[in-house]
Amino acid sequence: MQTLNNNAQAKGSTFKNTLNAVFNRSGLYEDRGGLLLLSLLLILGFAIPALNLLLPQGHFFHIETYTISLLGKYLTYALLAMAVDLVWGYLGILSLGHGAFFALGGYAMGMYLMRQIGDRGVYGNAELPDFMVFLNLQELPWFWQGFDMFWFACLMVVLVPGLLAWCFGYLAFRSRVSGVYLSIMTQALTFALMLAFFRNEMGFGGNNGLTDFKDILGYSLQADSTKITLFVASVIALILGYLVCRIVISSRLGRVAIAVRDAESRVRFMGYNVDNIKVCIFILSAVLAGIAGALYVPQVGIINPGEFAPLNSIEIVVWVALGGRATLFGAIIGAVTINYAKSWFTIEFPEVWLFALGSMFVLATLFLPKGITGLFSRKEAAL
C-alpha cells in the first residue's frame, strides 16, 4: 500500500512539475485574460456535452446537438482568428489571405471524408466520388491517392498549408515586400486559389466543392456522439493552439518577432535573420489555420471554393481587430462574438442584419479602438 501511495505521489508531482513548466514557458501566469479563457474553455468542454447527454430534451438547461455543432464551428473560427493575430499582432504582417490556408486544410479533410463514402454515393462507385463519375473520369487522380487513410489526411492538413506558407513567405520576405504590398499579395494568392478551385478540371468538385459526407473513422457524422466529439476536439485544438502560440511568443523567437514588428531595421542591424523569423511565424500561423479548416469541415458538412473568397480573409481581420490585436485571447473573443451576432441577427432581423453588423463594426471602431480587451485593460488601469 505504501508503494502505491508513493507511486501516486510521484505521478502527481510529475504532472504538477510539467504543468508548472508549461505555465512558466508560456507566460500564462502573467496572462490573466488567457488563464480565464482557458478555464472557461475547459469548463465548456465538460459542461456542454454533459448538458446534452444527461438532461432530457425539453429541459430548460438541455443543449441541442445543433447548438453544439454551431459552437464547434465558432471555435474553429476562433482558432483561425488566433492564427491571424499571431502574424498581425506579434509580427506586424497584415495577412489578407489566411482564408486560403483555412480552406486548404478543409479540403484535405474533405477529401478524406469523400473517400469514406465508398459505394454509398449517388452513383454507387466505390473508387470515385460522385462528382468524378459525373465528369466521366475513369480513375482517381494521383493527388487523391492516400486520402482513404486518416493519418495521411491529417498529415496533409498540416503539410499543405505549411508548404504553401513557406513558399510564399520565402519569396515575399526575401524580396523585402512589406506593408500594404504584402497584404495585397496575400489577397491575390487566395483569389487565385479560389479561381483555380472553381474549375472542374482541378479535380476538387468545382463550384459545388465536396459534400454529402457520411462518416469519419467509421462513426456517422449525423450521430449526436460524433458531433459532441468534434466539439470537444475543437475545444482541445483551441486550447493547445493557444498554449503553443503563448510558448512561441514568450520564447526568444517571439521576443525577436515583436522587435521586428516594432523596429525591423534595427533588428536587421543587430545581425538577426529577419526573413527566417518571419517565415517561421508565418508557417506556424498557416498550420493553425489549416487545422481550423480541418475541424470546420466535418461539423459543417461542406467545403467549396467560396471559402477562398478574399472577403472571408478580410472578415477574419475584423474579428481580430474587434477582439483586440496582439492578445491572442482577444482574437478568440472577437471571432466568437461576431459570428454569434451574425447568427442571431440573421434569425431575428433577416432584412437588416448586414446593416446591424456594419453598425457594430463602426461603433467598435469609434469607441473601442483597442478592441474588447482594450476596454477591460482601461478599467484595470483606472482601478
ZALUM-917908 format. One record per residue (C-alpha): residue in three letters; x, y, z. Coordinates in Angstrom, 3 decimals. Layout:
<recs>
    aa          x          y          z
   ALA          X          Y          Z
...
</recs>
This chain:
<recs>
    aa          x          y          z
   MET      0.000      0.000      0.000
   GLN      2.862      2.345      0.874
   THR      4.420      1.656     -2.526
   LEU      1.168      2.522     -4.309
   ASN      0.900      5.773     -2.360
   ASN      4.483      6.672     -3.230
   ASN      3.851      5.959     -6.916
   ALA      0.690      8.062     -6.862
   GLN      2.546     10.933     -5.177
   ALA      5.368     10.657     -7.709
   LYS      2.937     10.774    -10.638
   GLY      1.113     13.725     -9.095
   SER      4.391     15.533     -8.554
   THR      5.476     14.845    -12.141
   PHE      2.176     16.187    -13.522
   LYS      2.442     19.280    -11.321
   ASN      6.011     19.927    -12.446
   THR      5.022     19.514    -16.091
   LEU      2.096     21.893    -15.638
   ASN      4.316     24.470    -13.952
   ALA      6.863     24.149    -16.754
   VAL      4.175     24.804    -19.384
   PHE      2.854     27.805    -17.437
   ASN      6.343     29.239    -16.995
   ARG      7.397     28.775    -20.616
   SER      4.145     30.188    -21.974
   GLY      3.982     33.136    -19.577
   LEU      0.440     32.210    -18.584
   TYR      0.998     33.362    -15.005
   GLU      1.067     36.956    -16.299
   ASP     -1.654     36.352    -18.891
   ARG     -4.796     36.803    -16.794
   GLY     -7.073     37.026    -19.796
   GLY     -5.618     33.857    -21.266
   LEU     -5.992     31.971    -17.990
   LEU     -9.628     32.995    -17.697
   LEU    -10.279     31.997    -21.292
   LEU     -8.605     28.597    -20.958
   SER    -10.508     27.948    -17.737
   LEU    -13.768     28.831    -19.482
   LEU    -12.935     26.548    -22.414
   LEU    -12.196     23.649    -20.068
   ILE    -15.492     24.184    -18.256
   LEU    -17.420     24.387    -21.533
   GLY    -15.636     21.295    -22.846
   PHE    -17.070     19.276    -19.970
   ALA    -20.321     21.098    -19.252
   ILE    -21.843     21.379    -22.721
   PRO    -21.605     17.660    -23.587
   ALA    -22.925     16.843    -20.098
   LEU    -25.935     19.148    -20.519
   ASN    -26.702     17.429    -23.816
   LEU    -26.238     13.831    -22.682
   LEU    -27.528     13.926    -19.106
   LEU    -30.556     16.181    -19.429
   PRO    -33.636     15.163    -21.447
   GLN    -34.942     17.174    -24.372
   GLY    -37.296     19.876    -23.227
   HIS    -35.341     20.538    -20.047
   PHE    -34.509     24.219    -19.570
   PHE    -30.749     23.552    -19.437
   HIS    -30.658     20.930    -22.185
   ILE    -28.388     21.932    -25.083
   GLU    -29.414     20.693    -28.526
   THR    -26.918     18.876    -30.732
   TYR    -27.377     21.540    -33.410
   THR    -26.239     24.189    -30.931
   ILE    -23.166     22.117    -30.061
   SER    -22.216     21.877    -33.751
   LEU    -22.709     25.635    -34.067
   LEU    -20.453     26.266    -31.071
   GLY    -17.872     23.889    -32.538
   LYS    -17.891     25.936    -35.746
   TYR    -17.360     29.127    -33.734
   LEU    -14.351     27.537    -32.021
   THR    -12.755     26.677    -35.365
   TYR    -13.210     30.312    -36.361
   ALA    -11.600     31.299    -33.061
   LEU     -8.547     29.133    -33.843
   LEU     -8.349     30.764    -37.276
   ALA     -8.571     34.267    -35.784
   MET     -5.828     33.416    -33.299
   ALA     -3.611     32.296    -36.197
   VAL     -4.107     35.676    -37.879
   ASP     -3.411     37.526    -34.622
   LEU     -0.119     35.665    -34.304
   VAL      1.239     37.172    -37.535
   TRP     -0.573     40.501    -37.427
   GLY     -0.418     41.301    -33.725
   TYR      3.053     39.970    -32.906
   LEU      4.871     40.092    -36.243
   GLY      3.208     43.113    -37.815
   ILE      2.179     41.327    -41.024
   LEU     -1.397     42.081    -42.049
   SER     -2.325     38.898    -43.894
   LEU     -5.452     39.103    -46.032
   GLY     -5.057     35.560    -47.311
   HIS     -5.383     33.275    -44.309
   GLY     -8.697     32.082    -45.649
   ALA     -6.628     30.153    -48.197
   PHE     -4.805     28.148    -45.519
   PHE     -8.106     27.526    -43.741
   ALA     -9.699     26.270    -46.969
   LEU     -6.730     24.060    -47.877
   GLY     -6.918     22.328    -44.506
   GLY    -10.643     21.930    -45.029
   TYR    -10.185     20.421    -48.481
   ALA     -7.629     17.944    -47.154
   MET    -10.120     16.710    -44.568
   GLY    -12.952     16.847    -47.106
   MET    -11.014     14.586    -49.466
   TYR    -10.660     12.005    -46.709
   LEU    -14.377     12.218    -45.920
   MET    -15.237     11.807    -49.610
   ARG    -13.106      8.670    -49.847
   GLN    -15.007      7.230    -46.873
   ILE    -18.324      7.388    -48.746
   GLY    -17.350      4.414    -50.918
   ASP    -20.273      2.862    -52.804
   ARG    -22.857      4.767    -50.746
   GLY    -22.776      7.677    -53.183
   VAL    -25.442      8.500    -55.755
   TYR    -23.661      6.533    -58.487
   GLY    -22.543      3.680    -56.245
   ASN    -18.907      3.848    -57.382
   ALA    -16.642      2.600    -54.589
   GLU    -13.481      4.201    -56.057
   LEU    -14.601      7.541    -57.463
   PRO    -16.544     10.315    -55.705
   ASP    -19.847     11.244    -57.326
   PHE    -18.598     14.418    -58.981
   MET    -15.803     12.480    -60.709
   VAL    -18.294      9.937    -62.052
   PHE    -20.456     12.824    -63.288
   LEU    -17.430     14.301    -65.084
   ASN    -16.715     10.889    -66.713
   LEU    -13.342     10.423    -65.028
   GLN    -12.089      6.871    -65.375
   GLU     -9.626      6.749    -62.499
   LEU     -8.800      8.555    -59.291
   PRO     -6.359     11.484    -59.820
   TRP     -2.897     10.924    -58.383
   PHE     -3.267     13.697    -55.780
   TRP     -6.266     11.889    -54.292
   GLN     -4.179      8.813    -53.538
   GLY     -3.681      8.147    -49.839
   PHE     -6.677     10.169    -48.671
   ASP     -8.510      6.993    -47.751
   MET     -6.249      6.917    -44.658
   PHE     -6.986      9.279    -41.773
   TRP     -3.355      9.737    -40.746
   PHE     -2.403     10.745    -44.291
   ALA     -5.226     13.296    -44.420
   CYS     -4.109     14.746    -41.054
   LEU     -0.554     14.992    -42.389
   MET     -1.787     16.885    -45.459
   VAL     -3.869     19.202    -43.254
   VAL     -0.592     20.383    -41.724
   LEU      1.799     19.912    -44.631
   VAL     -0.091     21.599    -47.491
   PRO     -0.808     24.964    -45.766
   GLY      2.648     24.905    -44.182
   LEU      4.370     24.263    -47.510
   LEU      2.400     26.994    -49.259
   ALA      3.213     29.422    -46.430
   TRP      6.908     28.526    -46.699
   CYS      6.987     29.080    -50.484
   PHE      5.075     32.348    -50.309
   GLY      6.897     33.629    -47.241
   TYR     10.349     32.726    -48.533
   LEU      9.812     34.580    -51.803
   ALA      7.975     37.571    -50.324
   PHE     10.140     38.171    -47.254
   ARG     13.378     37.574    -49.122
   SER     12.275     40.258    -51.586
   ARG     11.645     42.623    -48.636
   VAL      7.978     43.031    -49.564
   SER      6.098     44.530    -46.624
   GLY      3.203     46.736    -45.607
   VAL      0.222     47.167    -47.871
   TYR      2.003     45.494    -50.796
   LEU      2.387     42.272    -48.814
   SER     -1.282     42.424    -47.797
   ILE     -2.294     42.781    -51.439
   MET     -0.096     39.827    -52.387
   THR     -1.697     37.600    -49.748
   GLN     -5.130     38.577    -51.015
   ALA     -4.080     37.908    -54.603
   LEU     -2.895     34.455    -53.527
   THR     -6.235     33.462    -52.042
   PHE     -8.119     34.969    -55.002
   ALA     -6.010     32.954    -57.460
   LEU     -6.652     29.759    -55.491
   MET    -10.375     30.479    -55.447
   LEU    -10.461     30.814    -59.232
   ALA     -8.426     27.623    -59.633
   PHE    -10.626     25.562    -57.323
   PHE    -13.760     26.732    -59.132
   ARG    -12.562     24.887    -62.231
   ASN    -13.834     21.321    -62.647
   GLU    -10.520     20.281    -64.197
   MET     -8.769     20.792    -60.872
   GLY    -10.476     17.669    -59.508
   PHE    -11.874     19.202    -56.308
   GLY    -15.575     19.311    -57.124
   GLY    -15.606     22.670    -58.889
   ASN    -18.305     25.121    -57.867
   ASN    -20.115     22.604    -55.637
   GLY    -17.000     21.567    -53.744
   LEU    -17.028     18.482    -51.527
   THR    -20.117     17.462    -49.559
   ASP    -22.515     14.619    -48.705
   PHE    -20.086     13.214    -46.130
   LYS    -21.159     10.045    -44.324
   ASP    -18.742      9.214    -41.527
   ILE    -15.327      9.808    -40.008
   LEU    -13.181      6.973    -38.644
   GLY    -16.198      4.715    -39.065
   TYR    -18.542      6.899    -36.983
   SER    -21.558      8.539    -38.570
   LEU    -21.307     12.311    -38.837
   GLN    -25.044     12.524    -38.176
   ALA    -24.763     10.802    -34.799
   ASP    -25.019     13.032    -31.731
   SER    -21.984     11.373    -30.169
   THR    -19.839     12.205    -33.214
   LYS    -20.924     15.852    -33.190
   ILE    -20.134     16.109    -29.493
   THR    -16.736     14.500    -30.059
   LEU    -15.937     17.007    -32.813
   PHE    -16.924     19.849    -30.485
   VAL    -14.602     18.521    -27.775
   ALA    -11.844     18.114    -30.382
   SER    -12.323     21.781    -31.327
   VAL    -12.019     22.811    -27.673
   ILE     -8.820     20.786    -27.268
   ALA     -7.348     22.144    -30.512
   LEU     -8.060     25.730    -29.445
   ILE     -6.503     25.212    -26.007
   LEU     -3.399     23.526    -27.434
   GLY     -3.124     26.142    -30.171
   TYR     -3.292     28.915    -27.591
   LEU     -0.587     27.271    -25.474
   VAL      1.684     26.798    -28.494
   CYS      1.252     30.431    -29.511
   ARG      1.931     31.638    -25.968
   ILE      5.068     29.478    -25.725
   VAL      6.332     30.842    -29.046
   ILE      5.595     34.450    -28.071
   SER      7.306     34.029    -24.698
   SER     10.373     32.420    -26.284
   ARG     13.353     34.194    -27.780
   LEU     11.836     33.748    -31.243
   GLY      8.676     35.534    -30.107
   ARG     10.552     38.395    -28.481
   VAL     12.582     38.939    -31.633
   ALA      9.393     38.761    -33.717
   ILE      7.883     41.557    -31.620
   ALA     11.076     43.556    -32.102
   VAL     10.769     43.006    -35.861
   ARG      7.220     44.347    -35.693
   ASP      8.331     47.489    -33.851
   ALA     11.707     48.203    -35.495
   GLU     12.667     45.786    -38.261
   SER     15.681     47.766    -39.496
   ARG     17.236     47.784    -36.032
   VAL     16.787     44.021    -35.687
   ARG     18.493     43.501    -39.039
   PHE     21.322     45.788    -37.959
   MET     21.820     43.657    -34.819
   GLY     22.502     40.635    -37.025
   TYR     19.252     38.666    -36.778
   ASN     17.947     36.831    -39.831
   VAL     14.625     38.626    -40.020
   ASP     13.457     36.716    -43.093
   ASN     13.747     33.337    -41.346
   ILE     11.937     34.671    -38.272
   LYS      9.046     35.883    -40.414
   VAL      8.863     32.594    -42.302
   CYS      8.789     30.522    -39.086
   ILE      5.939     32.520    -37.537
   PHE      4.078     32.624    -40.848
   ILE      4.288     28.835    -41.258
   LEU      3.036     28.213    -37.716
   SER      0.121     30.558    -38.326
   ALA     -0.754     28.796    -41.602
   VAL     -0.651     25.363    -39.937
   LEU     -3.039     26.532    -37.202
   ALA     -5.382     27.892    -39.876
   GLY     -5.250     24.558    -41.717
   ILE     -6.126     22.641    -38.542
   ALA     -9.055     25.002    -38.001
   GLY    -10.287     24.246    -41.518
   ALA     -9.972     20.500    -40.973
   LEU    -12.136     20.702    -37.836
   TYR    -14.618     23.013    -39.555
   VAL    -15.492     20.725    -42.478
   PRO    -16.926     17.658    -40.677
   GLN    -19.003     19.918    -38.405
   VAL    -20.453     21.985    -41.245
   GLY    -20.662     19.193    -43.818
   ILE    -19.312     21.003    -46.859
   ILE    -16.230     22.726    -48.262
   ASN    -16.305     24.692    -51.510
   PRO    -14.201     27.357    -53.265
   GLY    -16.238     30.083    -51.593
   GLU    -14.044     29.590    -48.516
   PHE    -11.155     31.069    -50.533
   ALA    -13.070     34.308    -51.126
   PRO    -10.919     37.359    -50.246
   LEU    -13.860     38.815    -48.326
   ASN    -13.617     35.933    -45.852
   SER     -9.981     36.756    -45.110
   ILE    -10.856     40.417    -44.578
   GLU    -13.612     39.385    -42.188
   ILE    -11.088     37.384    -40.130
   VAL     -9.020     40.540    -39.687
   VAL    -12.166     42.321    -38.451
   TRP    -12.639     39.575    -35.836
   VAL     -9.120     40.166    -34.557
   ALA     -9.454     43.949    -34.576
   LEU    -12.765     43.865    -32.706
   GLY    -11.496     41.425    -30.096
   GLY     -8.148     43.091    -29.556
   ARG     -4.952     42.744    -31.547
   ALA     -1.783     41.238    -30.028
   THR     -3.576     39.470    -27.186
   LEU     -4.488     36.066    -28.711
   PHE     -7.483     35.677    -26.389
   GLY     -8.909     38.898    -27.828
   ALA     -8.944     37.318    -31.282
   ILE    -10.886     34.369    -29.867
   ILE    -13.405     36.670    -28.197
   GLY    -13.823     38.702    -31.385
   ALA    -14.368     35.635    -33.586
   VAL    -16.973     34.084    -31.295
   THR    -18.751     37.410    -30.656
   ILE    -19.079     38.428    -34.299
   ASN    -20.122     35.008    -35.550
   TYR    -22.688     34.618    -32.780
   ALA    -24.011     38.094    -33.581
   LYS    -24.184     37.180    -37.266
   SER    -26.198     34.034    -36.496
   TRP    -28.522     35.917    -34.134
   PHE    -29.121     38.844    -36.487
   THR    -29.822     36.581    -39.472
   ILE    -32.539     34.820    -37.464
   GLU    -34.077     37.764    -35.610
   PHE    -33.600     40.530    -38.197
   PRO    -33.012     38.850    -41.573
   GLU    -33.801     42.012    -43.572
   VAL    -31.349     44.314    -41.804
   TRP    -28.699     42.007    -40.369
   LEU    -25.963     43.355    -42.675
   PHE    -26.680     46.908    -41.527
   ALA    -26.715     45.786    -37.889
   LEU    -23.314     44.120    -38.210
   GLY    -21.915     47.118    -40.056
   SER    -23.143     49.432    -37.310
   MET    -21.500     47.200    -34.713
   PHE    -18.152     47.454    -36.519
   VAL    -18.424     51.253    -36.812
   LEU    -19.287     51.658    -33.132
   ALA    -16.442     49.364    -32.125
   THR    -14.007     51.395    -34.219
   LEU    -15.163     54.668    -32.667
   PHE    -15.407     53.615    -29.031
   LEU    -13.153     50.522    -28.807
   PRO    -10.020     51.357    -30.831
   LYS     -8.105     48.623    -28.987
   GLY    -10.925     46.116    -29.200
   ILE    -12.995     44.496    -26.488
   THR     -9.922     43.517    -24.484
   GLY     -8.757     47.140    -24.530
   LEU    -11.918     48.091    -22.636
   PHE    -11.020     45.738    -19.790
   SER     -7.411     46.921    -19.696
   ARG     -8.617     50.501    -19.331
   LYS    -10.826     49.507    -16.390
   GLU     -7.879     47.778    -14.712
   ALA     -5.730     50.869    -15.228
   ALA     -8.440     53.055    -13.702
   LEU     -8.598     50.851    -10.623
</recs>
